[in-house]
Every structure is written in C-alpha cells, then in structure tokens.
Amino acid sequence: MASAQKSAFSPTALAQVYEFGPFRIDVRERLLFCNQRLVSLPLKVFETLLFLVQQNGHIVGKSELTRRLWPDTHVGSRSLAQNIFLLRKVLGTPYLQFIETVPRRGYRFAAPVQFTQEGSKTDNVQVGHPTRAGALIIRQLAVLPFRFLGEERIPEAEYLGIGLADALISKLSNVEELLVCPTSSVLKYMKVSQGLVEIGRELEVDLILEGKFQAYGSRVRVTLQLASAYNGAALWADRFDCNLADVFALQEAISEGVIQSLNLKLSGAERARLAARHTNNAEAYKYYLKGRFHWNKRTVQSLLKAIESFECALKKDPIYALAYSGLADCYNILSFYGAFAPKDVFPKAKAAANKALEIDPDIVEAATSMAFASLAFEWNWAEAERWFNRAWELNPSYPTAHQWFAEYQLAMGRLNQAVVAITRAQDLDPLSVSINRQVGWMLCYARKYDSAIEQIQSTLEMDPDNAYLYHDLGLAYIHSNKPMEAITALQRANSLSPDDPEMPAFLAYAYGVAGHQKETQEILDQLREMSARKYVSPFLFAIVHVARGEKDLAFRFLNRAFEERSNWLIYLNVDPALDVLRPDPRFQDLQIRMKLPSINC
C-alpha cells in the first residue's frame, strides 16, 4: 500500500481513495464516507464531487464540468447548480467552504486532499447509532403548491395552497436526509398543469409531494400523494379532514406521513425542529401565511397587503416573532420600489426586527433585516456587517442573507466580493427571480455588461413581464453604449410599471445619454408633477440631470438625497451613472460624509 501524500491532484495519478476532512471517497466503488459512515448520493452528484476533488485547488469551469458530467446531453446550468447545492448540504455547515464558487467562471475544491493508491476499505465501515443505522441517503423532494378543488373558491384558497406548501418546505428542510426545493422553485406550478414526471425532470428531484384541498364551511379536506418523480408511482397517499383553524396538526400529520413512508430515522434534534411552533394561535398563523404569500409577489401593492396581514397576525398573537420578522422584511424593501421615503419605512423595519429578536434571538430572517436596515438607511457599515455575521451563525444557508450582503459589498466598493456573495445566494436558491435579477444587477455595477445582459435575458425567461428586469437590461445596454436597445428596454419597463417613478426616471436618463433632450425634458416635467402627488427620490432627479450634463443640479439633488438618507446612495461608490461626477470634489465630499471608502471604479 502506498503511503498517503498531501498534494494537489495530478492527472497522471490513479488514486483509488481521496480523503479530506472527515470524508473519504472510494473511487473504485463510487462511494462517499463521512467518519466511516456511508453517504448515499445520486451518481451525477457523486461524479461532480469526484471531479472537483481530482482538480483540487484548480478552477473548474461550469461548461467543462457540465460536459464532463453530461457528455451526450444538453442540460441547463440549473442541473449543475442543483448538484453543487446538494453537495454543500451533504458536507454540512463546517465544510461548506470546501467548494468555492468562482464568479463567472466555475467552482474550485479548496480543502487539502490526501490520496492513496489503496483499494476499497469498507470492511470497518460503521453504521452509526441504531437510530441512524445504515447509509445516509439524500433524497431530493419538491413540495408543490396545494390545489383547491371546488366550484366556489374560498377567500383563503390561493394563499393557503402556497402557504401550506411553504410551511411544509420549511419543516421538511430540517430533515438531514431530504434536500427540499425552495418555495421559489415551485411557485410556477400553482398555475401550470404538468405531469409529475415532467415536473420531476424540470426540478431534477427524486420525489414529489402534491396535495389538493376542499373546504366545507370551517372544515378542510386535504388529499395528499408522495410520488416517485421518475415514473409517477405513488409511494404514499392519505386524506386528512380537519378544522381550518387546526393547521398545525395538519402540517405535523403530513410531515410524519412523508417521514414514515420514506423510512427516515430522525434524530432528537430533527424531531424538535419539526415540532417547533412559533405561535399556538391558528388565526395568527393563517394571517402569517397570507402575509408571506403577498411578500413573495414583490410589488408595492402586495407588500402593503403583506404588512396588513402581518399586523393582523400580531393582533391575534402579540408575541409572534415571525410576524414581526415579516413586517421588517416588507418595510426594508418598500423604499426600493419607489413608494415611500426612507424615513417612513426603514425605522419601522428596524423596530420590527428588533422586536422579533427580543422574542426569539435565533430568527435568521430578523437578524438579516437588522443588517439590511443598518446598511440601507443608517449607513452604519460596521453594524450591518455584525448583523450579517450573526445571520450566518444562525443559518449559513439562508439565501437572503447572502443576497443582501452582496449589497453591503457593493456599498464598500468591493465589486468582486459582491459578485461572490450574490452567486452564493444563487447557488442556494437557483430559481429565485429576485436573486437572479440581482446577479445581473451586480454584474452591471462590476462593469461586466455583456455578462449582465446575458444574465438578465436569462432571468426574463423565468419572468417575462418583470418591469425591474427590463429596467436592469436598459441600464446594462446604456452603459455598454447601446442607447437604442436601452431605450426600448426602459420603455417596456415603464409600460409595465408606470406608477414607479424609477421607471420614467431611468428612461429619461437613457434619452439624455442618447442626446434626446426633448424627451428627457418631457419626462423630467412628469417627474416634477408626480412628486407633487407622491414620493419621488431626489436621487432620480439627480441622475436625469447627470444625463443632461447639469452637474450643479445633479449635486443639488444628491445632497437632498443625502439629507433624506436615500437608499440609492449606498451604490454611490459603484454606480456607473455617476462616473462622470467622480473627479468633482463635491462627489468626494459626499463619500466622506457617508463614511464610504474611497475607491476607483
């Protein structure tokens, strides 16, 4: 037997065993062990890990890895992202950093690796504690939104269908042996009728849980089926009749049915997480589900409805921490949709997040909201970073924490680190429109305009009528010297969301850059008229004046934006629209007043 060598992989080495941390790969048997316990992986996921380990320390391009894994098949980038997501779940929190995402390039296995020429060493494999006997088998599960059956729709039908699925996704994600698709991945199936095998192929899962429900007065009947995603065969089915007010018992019964049908043996900690309730008031919980349903739509109107629902939940249960966290999330992003002045929403966001943490200090959503309010309104950079670190202590796999941390990195002028952060969020939730949109946004700020355009166009395939994607596409075009394409995209954004002052403002900016002064002036007049009726950020006036070459007016409005603590100013260090102002001492004075680091874009 050859002695172990600590080395990067050499293509000529025919290693039979690779070891890193507590893990060991047996190449000949195609097996992965953790502390001598077998970990069962789908073959393509195992091959993904093996190839990365063999190229230890080197960047493996996404296209190269895809060709290696699927040499004769065309697959999308989602397949590879899903494999990486599953591998990180298998490696666990202490070892997530073993697989690094290199933005715009690929992945790198970064852990020290030992390899030997020895054969399989399975004789002494331990099967663990009796309650966890056998291999650790990771199954990939999609929980589809529940469908309502009946001629007369009850008011709760839509949000209950998504809310019940979302709650089960959250619960079952606590099970070590299940990789559950995030809610954003399954939302489209609420309105799309497809066969289970086709859905399974799209989501690349092993199992699908689908449910239908009917309402009879105050009672509800739920019919469930857990099916194989490969052939649609039912693995478990059941029917539950309960009072609408007793949704907790329903969720617990469904979770237990899934666990038993898959013969999963849960640890005590997993059982405790599954049984956890943040409220015992069923009415409060229903309002919370309704709030999250509206939150996920991400429009001004839906956010206001979400706030109303969370407030109703708190009237039913004043110590419902998750409802306070929901309020914080809504207030944190309202200003970004152009509806409210920052001073009218961000203090409410921080107050709600603080209240949630007083009730339960371990809520990752609330810690993330504290970080974002500190970043976007208070401009307290150290405090923001402290809360982001706290969020990762609570849950390093919470996508929104990485998404909003990318905004922090932008504010600090760390363009590469911002792309790393948003790419990590994308790895965790590859089908989130919000996160995929922000990937394009970050690439634009990083001056990677071609990549930004490609990313935004790809995200438009997921949500073809998203005004904000057309807005981002227009900005990427204008900064890459394609004014006509920019104007077309921004006209589309304006037609889709005419009440958001951001849309006409950036259309006016594009017109100004293109030299169309008449159209720029017309929109500027519209913005002035609009500002008499509703809030319009001074920053939006500033960028129009930038495009018109009116620097004095631009700085006048930037100073007003500073006085209002406009959230747009956190991008001061990196916004390409402001590049023409950077040499001006007034710009540097603004950086100093915001306590931003001075950088060169």
TIROTI-859208 format. One record per residue (C-alpha): x, y, z. Coordinates in nm, 2 decimals. Layout:
BEGIN
        X        Y        Z
        X        Y        Z
...
//
This chain:
BEGIN
        X        Y        Z
     0.00     0.00     0.00
     0.13     0.34    -0.09
     0.17     0.59     0.18
    -0.07     0.89     0.18
     0.05     1.20     0.01
    -0.08     1.55     0.06
    -0.09     1.71    -0.28
    -0.30     1.87    -0.54
    -0.44     1.63    -0.80
    -0.21     1.53    -1.08
    -0.39     1.39    -1.40
    -0.14     1.10    -1.41
    -0.23     0.99    -1.05
    -0.47     0.70    -1.05
    -0.57     0.74    -0.69
    -0.83     0.50    -0.55
    -0.91     0.69    -0.23
    -0.93     1.06    -0.16
    -0.96     1.20     0.19
    -1.05     1.55     0.30
    -1.17     1.65     0.65
    -1.39     1.37     0.78
    -1.47     1.25     0.43
    -1.33     0.97     0.22
    -1.41     0.89    -0.15
    -1.36     0.53    -0.27
    -1.32     0.58    -0.64
    -1.34     0.21    -0.74
    -1.67     0.15    -0.56
    -1.80     0.50    -0.63
    -1.87     0.56    -0.26
    -1.85     0.85    -0.02
    -1.80     0.81     0.36
    -1.82     1.05     0.64
    -1.65     0.94     0.96
    -1.67     0.58     0.82
    -2.04     0.61     0.76
    -2.17     0.56     0.41
    -2.33     0.86     0.24
    -2.55     0.77    -0.05
    -2.55     1.02    -0.34
    -2.71     1.02    -0.68
    -2.44     0.91    -0.93
    -2.41     1.25    -1.11
    -2.38     1.43    -0.78
    -2.10     1.19    -0.68
    -1.93     1.24    -1.01
    -1.95     1.62    -0.96
    -1.77     1.58    -0.62
    -1.51     1.34    -0.76
    -1.41     1.56    -1.05
    -1.38     1.87    -0.83
    -1.17     1.68    -0.58
    -0.95     1.54    -0.85
    -0.89     1.90    -0.97
    -0.83     2.02    -0.61
    -0.71     2.37    -0.59
    -0.79     2.45    -0.96
    -1.09     2.63    -1.10
    -1.32     2.41    -1.30
    -1.53     2.60    -1.55
    -1.90     2.54    -1.54
    -1.91     2.44    -1.91
    -1.62     2.20    -1.86
    -1.79     2.04    -1.56
    -2.12     2.02    -1.75
    -1.95     1.85    -2.05
    -1.78     1.60    -1.82
    -2.10     1.51    -1.64
    -2.34     1.51    -1.93
    -2.12     1.44    -2.24
    -2.40     1.35    -2.48
    -2.69     1.55    -2.33
    -2.78     1.92    -2.34
    -2.86     2.04    -1.99
    -2.91     2.38    -1.84
    -2.70     2.54    -1.57
    -2.96     2.46    -1.32
    -2.86     2.09    -1.32
    -2.51     2.17    -1.22
    -2.62     2.43    -0.96
    -2.85     2.16    -0.81
    -2.56     1.92    -0.78
    -2.35     2.18    -0.60
    -2.63     2.27    -0.37
    -2.68     1.90    -0.27
    -2.31     1.85    -0.22
    -2.29     2.15     0.02
    -2.58     2.01     0.21
    -2.40     1.68     0.24
    -2.08     1.84     0.35
    -2.26     2.03     0.62
    -2.21     2.37     0.78
    -1.84     2.33     0.90
    -1.73     2.23     0.55
    -1.93     2.45     0.31
    -1.62     2.63     0.22
    -1.47     2.32     0.07
    -1.65     2.40    -0.26
    -1.58     2.76    -0.36
    -1.79     2.94    -0.62
    -1.57     3.15    -0.85
    -1.80     3.41    -1.00
    -1.84     3.40    -1.38
    -1.60     3.10    -1.41
    -1.69     2.79    -1.21
    -1.60     2.61    -0.89
    -1.29     2.51    -0.70
    -1.24     2.24    -0.44
    -1.04     2.43    -0.17
    -0.98     2.17     0.10
    -0.65     1.99     0.15
    -0.68     1.65    -0.01
    -0.48     1.33     0.06
    -0.49     1.05    -0.19
    -0.37     0.69    -0.19
    -0.34     0.40    -0.44
    -0.51     0.16    -0.20
    -0.83    -0.02    -0.29
    -1.16    -0.01    -0.11
    -1.15     0.00     0.27
    -1.51    -0.08     0.35
    -1.45    -0.37     0.60
    -1.46    -0.14     0.90
    -1.74     0.09     0.79
    -1.96     0.19     1.09
    -2.33     0.21     1.05
    -2.37     0.45     1.34
    -2.61     0.46     1.63
    -2.90     0.22     1.60
    -3.15     0.50     1.54
    -2.94     0.63     1.25
    -2.84     0.28     1.11
    -2.73     0.24     0.75
    -2.63     0.48     0.49
    -2.71     0.85     0.49
    -2.93     0.87     0.18
    -3.01     1.21     0.05
    -3.34     1.24    -0.14
    -3.44     1.54    -0.34
    -3.80     1.64    -0.28
    -4.03     1.90    -0.43
    -4.35     2.01    -0.24
    -4.59     2.15    -0.50
    -4.84     2.43    -0.41
    -5.17     2.26    -0.30
    -5.45     2.29    -0.55
    -5.80     2.39    -0.45
    -6.09     2.17    -0.56
    -6.44     2.30    -0.57
    -6.66     2.53    -0.77
    -6.68     2.81    -0.51
    -6.33     2.93    -0.41
    -6.29     3.03    -0.05
    -6.10     3.36     0.01
    -5.81     3.17     0.16
    -5.77     2.93    -0.14
    -5.48     3.09    -0.31
    -5.26     3.18    -0.01
    -5.34     2.85     0.17
    -5.23     2.65    -0.13
    -4.89     2.82    -0.14
    -4.87     2.88     0.23
    -4.92     2.51     0.33
    -4.66     2.41     0.08
    -4.42     2.68     0.20
    -4.47     2.57     0.56
    -4.40     2.20     0.47
    -4.09     2.31     0.28
    -3.96     2.49     0.59
    -4.04     2.19     0.82
    -3.90     1.92     0.59
    -3.59     2.12     0.52
    -3.49     2.04     0.88
    -3.45     1.67     0.79
    -3.09     1.58     0.72
    -3.17     1.32     0.45
    -3.40     1.54     0.25
    -3.30     1.82     0.01
    -3.62     2.02    -0.04
    -3.66     2.26    -0.33
    -3.71     2.62    -0.21
    -4.05     2.78    -0.25
    -3.94     3.00    -0.53
    -3.87     2.69    -0.74
    -4.22     2.55    -0.72
    -4.44     2.87    -0.73
    -4.50     2.84    -1.11
    -4.67     2.51    -1.07
    -4.96     2.68    -0.89
    -5.09     2.78    -1.23
    -4.93     2.53    -1.46
    -5.07     2.19    -1.52
    -4.79     1.93    -1.59
    -4.74     1.57    -1.53
    -4.53     1.46    -1.23
    -4.26     1.30    -1.44
    -4.22     1.62    -1.64
    -4.21     1.83    -1.32
    -3.96     1.59    -1.17
    -3.74     1.62    -1.48
    -3.76     2.00    -1.47
    -3.68     2.03    -1.10
    -3.44     1.73    -1.10
    -3.58     1.57    -0.79
    -3.65     1.22    -0.68
    -3.98     1.27    -0.51
    -4.28     1.50    -0.55
    -4.54     1.57    -0.28
    -4.86     1.71    -0.42
    -5.18     1.80    -0.24
    -5.54     1.90    -0.32
    -5.78     2.05    -0.07
    -6.15     2.12    -0.04
    -6.33     2.35     0.20
    -6.66     2.28     0.37
    -6.76     2.57     0.59
    -6.50     2.58     0.86
    -6.35     2.24     0.77
    -6.10     2.14     0.51
    -6.02     1.81     0.34
    -5.67     1.76     0.22
    -5.57     1.47    -0.02
    -5.20     1.40    -0.05
    -4.97     1.19    -0.26
    -4.60     1.13    -0.24
    -4.48     1.01    -0.57
    -4.17     0.90    -0.75
    -4.05     1.17    -0.99
    -3.91     0.90    -1.22
    -4.24     0.72    -1.31
    -4.51     0.89    -1.11
    -4.58     0.59    -0.90
    -4.74     0.67    -0.56
    -4.52     0.59    -0.26
    -4.77     0.72     0.00
    -5.11     0.87    -0.01
    -5.35     0.98     0.26
    -5.65     1.21     0.33
    -5.70     1.44     0.62
    -6.01     1.61     0.75
    -5.97     1.88     1.00
    -6.09     2.22     1.11
    -5.94     2.52     0.92
    -5.82     2.65     1.25
    -5.61     2.34     1.32
    -5.35     2.38     1.05
    -5.07     2.29     1.29
    -5.19     1.93     1.34
    -5.24     1.90     0.96
    -4.88     2.00     0.89
    -4.74     1.77     1.16
    -4.95     1.48     1.02
    -4.83     1.54     0.67
    -4.47     1.57     0.78
    -4.49     1.25     0.97
    -4.65     1.07     0.68
    -4.37     1.17     0.45
    -4.11     1.06     0.71
    -4.26     0.73     0.77
    -4.32     0.65     0.40
    -3.95     0.71     0.33
    -3.85     0.52     0.64
    -3.65     0.81     0.77
    -3.50     0.78     1.12
    -3.48     1.12     1.27
    -3.25     1.24     1.55
    -3.39     1.40     1.86
    -3.28     1.74     1.73
    -3.45     1.69     1.40
    -3.77     1.59     1.58
    -3.75     1.90     1.79
    -3.71     2.13     1.49
    -4.01     1.96     1.32
    -4.23     2.00     1.62
    -4.13     2.37     1.68
    -4.42     2.62     1.66
    -4.37     2.99     1.67
    -4.73     3.05     1.76
    -5.01     2.84     1.90
    -5.28     3.07     1.76
    -5.41     2.92     1.44
    -5.57     3.25     1.32
    -5.24     3.43     1.37
    -5.07     3.16     1.17
    -5.32     3.19     0.88
    -5.25     3.56     0.87
    -4.88     3.50     0.86
    -4.92     3.26     0.57
    -5.12     3.52     0.39
    -4.85     3.78     0.46
    -4.57     3.56     0.32
    -4.79     3.48     0.02
    -4.82     3.86    -0.06
    -4.45     3.92     0.03
    -4.33     3.67    -0.24
    -4.51     3.88    -0.51
    -4.27     4.17    -0.45
    -4.48     4.46    -0.58
    -4.58     4.77    -0.38
    -4.94     4.66    -0.36
    -4.86     4.31    -0.25
    -4.61     4.44     0.01
    -4.88     4.66     0.16
    -5.12     4.37     0.17
    -4.84     4.16     0.34
    -4.79     4.43     0.61
    -5.17     4.43     0.67
    -5.17     4.05     0.71
    -4.86     4.05     0.95
    -5.03     4.32     1.16
    -5.35     4.11     1.18
    -5.13     3.82     1.29
    -4.98     4.03     1.57
    -5.33     4.13     1.69
    -5.41     3.77     1.73
    -5.07     3.69     1.89
    -4.86     3.99     2.01
    -4.55     3.78     2.07
    -4.54     3.61     1.73
    -4.18     3.67     1.64
    -4.21     3.55     1.27
    -4.48     3.81     1.21
    -4.26     4.09     1.33
    -3.98     3.95     1.11
    -4.22     3.96     0.81
    -4.30     4.32     0.88
    -3.93     4.40     0.89
    -3.88     4.24     0.55
    -4.16     4.43     0.39
    -4.06     4.77     0.53
    -3.70     4.71     0.44
    -3.77     4.69     0.06
    -4.07     4.92     0.02
    -3.84     5.22    -0.04
    -3.66     5.03    -0.32
    -3.99     5.01    -0.51
    -4.02     5.39    -0.51
    -4.33     5.40    -0.29
    -4.21     5.56     0.03
    -3.95     5.79     0.17
    -3.67     5.60     0.35
    -3.75     5.78     0.68
    -4.11     5.64     0.66
    -4.02     5.28     0.63
    -3.67     5.18     0.74
    -3.71     5.28     1.11
    -4.02     5.06     1.12
    -3.82     4.78     0.97
    -3.56     4.80     1.23
    -3.81     4.83     1.51
    -4.00     4.52     1.39
    -3.68     4.32     1.35
    -3.56     4.43     1.70
    -3.90     4.32     1.85
    -3.87     3.98     1.67
    -3.52     3.93     1.82
    -3.64     4.02     2.17
    -3.89     3.74     2.15
    -3.66     3.49     1.98
    -3.30     3.59     1.93
    -3.24     3.29     1.69
    -3.45     3.41     1.40
    -3.22     3.44     1.10
    -3.47     3.65     0.90
    -3.48     3.91     1.17
    -3.11     3.93     1.21
    -3.08     3.97     0.83
    -3.34     4.25     0.84
    -3.14     4.43     1.11
    -2.84     4.41     0.89
    -3.02     4.55     0.59
    -3.17     4.84     0.77
    -2.83     4.93     0.92
    -2.69     4.92     0.57
    -2.95     5.09     0.35
    -3.08     5.36     0.59
    -2.84     5.41     0.88
    -2.53     5.37     0.67
    -2.37     5.21     0.97
    -2.14     4.98     0.79
    -1.99     4.81     1.09
    -2.33     4.74     1.25
    -2.45     4.59     0.92
    -2.16     4.36     0.89
    -2.20     4.25     1.25
    -2.57     4.15     1.19
    -2.48     3.97     0.87
    -2.22     3.76     1.06
    -2.49     3.69     1.32
    -2.73     3.57     1.05
    -2.47     3.33     0.92
    -2.42     3.19     1.27
    -2.79     3.11     1.28
    -2.82     2.98     0.92
    -2.53     2.99     0.68
    -2.76     2.87     0.40
    -3.02     3.15     0.42
    -3.02     3.29     0.07
    -3.15     3.64     0.15
    -2.86     3.70     0.39
    -2.61     3.64     0.11
    -2.83     3.84    -0.13
    -2.84     4.14     0.09
    -2.47     4.10     0.19
    -2.39     4.15    -0.17
    -2.55     4.50    -0.14
    -2.31     4.56     0.15
    -2.01     4.46    -0.05
    -2.13     4.70    -0.33
    -2.15     4.98    -0.08
    -1.79     4.91     0.02
    -1.68     4.92    -0.34
    -1.58     4.55    -0.33
    -1.72     4.46    -0.67
    -1.57     4.11    -0.69
    -1.68     4.02    -0.34
    -2.03     4.14    -0.42
    -2.05     3.91    -0.72
    -1.92     3.62    -0.50
    -2.19     3.69    -0.24
    -2.48     3.71    -0.49
    -2.35     3.40    -0.67
    -2.36     3.22    -0.33
    -2.72     3.33    -0.29
    -2.79     3.20    -0.64
    -2.63     2.86    -0.56
    -2.87     2.83    -0.26
    -3.18     2.93    -0.44
    -3.11     2.89    -0.82
    -3.47     2.96    -0.93
    -3.54     3.28    -0.73
    -3.62     3.56    -0.98
    -3.52     3.82    -0.72
    -3.18     3.67    -0.67
    -3.12     3.60    -1.04
    -3.22     3.96    -1.11
    -2.96     4.08    -0.86
    -2.69     3.87    -1.02
    -2.74     4.08    -1.34
    -2.75     4.40    -1.14
    -2.42     4.32    -0.96
    -2.25     4.23    -1.29
    -2.37     4.56    -1.43
    -2.22     4.75    -1.14
    -1.90     4.54    -1.19
    -1.88     4.68    -1.55
    -1.93     4.33    -1.69
    -2.20     4.45    -1.92
    -2.21     4.16    -2.17
    -2.24     3.91    -1.88
    -2.50     4.13    -1.72
    -2.71     4.14    -2.04
    -2.69     3.76    -2.08
    -2.79     3.70    -1.71
    -3.08     3.95    -1.73
    -3.21     3.80    -2.05
    -3.19     3.45    -1.90
    -3.39     3.57    -1.59
    -3.65     3.73    -1.82
    -3.73     3.37    -1.94
    -3.83     3.30    -1.58
    -4.05     3.61    -1.55
    -4.12     3.77    -1.89
    -4.33     4.06    -1.76
    -4.10     4.18    -1.48
    -4.06     4.55    -1.51
    -3.75     4.56    -1.30
    -3.57     4.32    -1.53
    -3.63     4.54    -1.83
    -3.51     4.83    -1.62
    -3.19     4.65    -1.54
    -3.15     4.54    -1.90
    -3.19     4.90    -2.02
    -2.91     5.02    -1.78
    -2.68     4.74    -1.89
    -2.74     4.85    -2.26
    -2.69     5.22    -2.19
    -2.36     5.16    -2.01
    -2.24     4.94    -2.29
    -2.31     5.21    -2.55
    -2.62     5.06    -2.69
    -2.86     5.35    -2.65
    -3.14     5.24    -2.88
    -3.16     4.89    -2.72
    -3.16     5.07    -2.38
    -3.45     5.30    -2.47
    -3.65     5.01    -2.60
    -3.60     4.80    -2.28
    -3.67     5.10    -2.05
    -3.99     5.19    -2.24
    -4.10     4.83    -2.18
    -4.02     4.87    -1.81
    -4.21     5.20    -1.79
    -4.52     5.04    -1.96
    -4.52     4.75    -1.72
    -4.48     4.97    -1.40
    -4.58     5.33    -1.48
    -4.65     5.42    -1.12
    -4.30     5.36    -1.01
    -4.10     5.68    -1.06
    -3.79     5.48    -1.10
    -3.90     5.37    -1.45
    -3.96     5.70    -1.62
    -3.65     5.85    -1.44
    -3.42     5.60    -1.59
    -3.59     5.62    -1.93
    -3.52     5.99    -1.91
    -3.16     5.91    -1.82
    -3.13     5.69    -2.13
    -3.28     5.96    -2.35
    -3.04     6.21    -2.21
    -2.73     5.99    -2.27
    -2.86     5.93    -2.62
    -2.89     6.31    -2.68
    -3.27     6.32    -2.70
    -3.32     6.63    -2.49
    -3.68     6.69    -2.59
    -3.79     6.35    -2.45
    -3.57     6.39    -2.14
    -3.73     6.73    -2.06
    -4.08     6.59    -2.11
    -4.02     6.31    -1.85
    -3.84     6.55    -1.62
    -4.16     6.76    -1.62
    -4.37     6.44    -1.55
    -4.15     6.36    -1.25
    -4.19     6.70    -1.11
    -4.57     6.67    -1.14
    -4.56     6.32    -0.99
    -4.35     6.44    -0.69
    -4.64     6.67    -0.60
    -4.87     6.37    -0.56
    -4.63     6.10    -0.42
    -4.27     6.05    -0.30
    -4.00     6.07    -0.57
    -3.65     6.02    -0.46
    -3.42     6.32    -0.52
    -3.17     6.07    -0.65
    -3.39     6.01    -0.95
    -3.38     6.38    -1.04
    -3.01     6.38    -0.99
    -2.94     6.11    -1.25
    -3.16     6.28    -1.51
    -2.95     6.60    -1.46
    -2.64     6.39    -1.49
    -2.75     6.27    -1.83
    -2.82     6.63    -1.93
    -2.48     6.74    -1.83
    -2.61     6.96    -1.55
    -2.36     6.88    -1.28
    -2.47     7.16    -1.04
    -2.83     7.05    -1.04
    -2.72     6.69    -1.01
    -2.52     6.77    -0.69
    -2.81     6.97    -0.55
    -3.04     6.67    -0.57
    -2.77     6.43    -0.45
    -2.73     6.65    -0.14
    -3.11     6.63    -0.09
    -3.09     6.25    -0.13
    -2.82     6.25     0.14
    -3.04     6.45     0.38
    -3.32     6.20     0.32
    -3.08     5.91     0.36
    -3.19     5.77     0.02
    -3.12     5.40    -0.01
    -2.99     5.47    -0.37
    -2.68     5.64    -0.22
    -2.54     5.31    -0.09
    -2.44     5.25    -0.45
    -2.25     5.58    -0.47
    -1.91     5.41    -0.49
    -2.00     5.18    -0.79
    -2.29     5.33    -0.99
    -2.18     5.37    -1.35
    -2.43     5.65    -1.40
    -2.23     5.86    -1.15
    -1.89     5.80    -1.31
    -1.88     6.15    -1.47
    -1.91     6.31    -1.13
    -1.64     6.12    -0.95
    -1.35     6.37    -1.02
    -1.55     6.65    -0.87
    -1.45     6.75    -0.51
    -1.82     6.76    -0.43
    -1.85     6.39    -0.50
    -1.56     6.31    -0.28
    -1.71     6.53     0.00
    -2.03     6.32    -0.03
    -1.83     6.00     0.01
    -1.66     6.14     0.32
    -2.00     6.24     0.48
    -2.13     5.89     0.42
    -1.81     5.75     0.56
    -1.76     5.54     0.25
    -1.42     5.41     0.15
    -1.27     5.60    -0.15
    -1.23     5.37    -0.45
    -1.15     5.39    -0.82
    -1.41     5.23    -1.04
//
